[in-house]
Amino acid sequence: MLADVAVVGYDDGELAEALDLTTVRQPLEESGSVAANLLMDRLGGGTSSTRDVDLRLTITERGTT
C-alpha cells in the first residue's frame, strides 16, 4: 500500500527554494538582534533571570506539501 508523504524543512533558504521544499521560516535577523541585546544586558550587569522571547515563524509552502 502506498501512502502520501509530505516533507517540511526548517530554516528556509536558497537550497530549500531550489529544491521546491516547503519550510518553516524563522526571523534570523530578529533572533540575532534579540540575542545580542540579551547578551549586552547581561554583560552590563543586568538580571540573570531566564526570559521567554516569542518570535514569529511562518510557513513557506512549496511543492513538497
Phi and psi in degrees as a GROMACS rama.xvg file:
@    title "Ramachandran Plot"
@    xaxis  label "Phi"
@    yaxis  label "Psi"
@TYPE xy
-94.9736  144.903  LEU-2
-128.469  148.414  ALA-3
-73.72  143.11  ASP-4
-128.008  132.279  VAL-5
-109.179  137.474  ALA-6
-117.361  129.007  VAL-7
-128.428  128.386  VAL-8
-97.9481  -177.363  GLY-9
-135.519  149.008  TYR-10
70.1068  65.181  ASP-11
-47.78  141.44  ASP-12
-163.651  -170.085  GLY-13
-61.7436  -40.0389  GLU-14
-65.4178  -43.0151  LEU-15
-60.6004  -40.259  ALA-16
-65.4571  -44.0028  GLU-17
-63.8064  -33.3502  ALA-18
-88.4923  0.314204  LEU-19
58.4352  39.2385  ASP-20
-91.7873  125.464  LEU-21
-66.0397  133.693  THR-22
-141.093  162.852  THR-23
-95.5725  126.755  VAL-24
-103.529  130.166  ARG-25
-111.108  151.266  GLN-26
-79.077  87.0705  PRO-27
-62.6882  -40.0921  LEU-28
-64.127  -43.1068  GLU-29
-65.9688  -42.1862  GLU-30
-66.0152  -36.5854  SER-31
-65.8337  -40.1763  GLY-32
-64.6865  -43.867  SER-33
-62.0013  -44.1593  VAL-34
-62.2194  -43.5487  ALA-35
-63.4795  -41.7054  ALA-36
-64.2876  -41.5231  ASN-37
-63.6111  -40.9902  LEU-38
-64.6695  -45.7749  LEU-39
-61.8248  -39.013  MET-40
-62.3059  -44.6601  ASP-41
-65.3609  -43.6835  ARG-42
-66.4854  -26.7969  LEU-43
-85.7357  8.07816  GLY-44
91.9494  13.4834  GLY-45
-68.3427  -178.583  GLY-46
-64.161  151.923  THR-47
-105.467  12.2938  SER-48
-73.1092  155.681  SER-49
-74.1081  142.583  THR-50
-127.342  144.873  ARG-51
-97.5385  130.507  ASP-52
-124.72  120.822  VAL-53
-97.2002  124.569  ASP-54
-116.062  142.414  LEU-55
-78.0437  123.653  ARG-56
-101.853  149.045  LEU-57
-131.244  152.784  THR-58
-101.222  129.042  ILE-59
-103.34  104.69  THR-60
-80.306  130.305  GLU-61
-134.979  -151.595  ARG-62
-78.2071  -7.39735  GLY-63
-95.1379  8.09903  THR-64
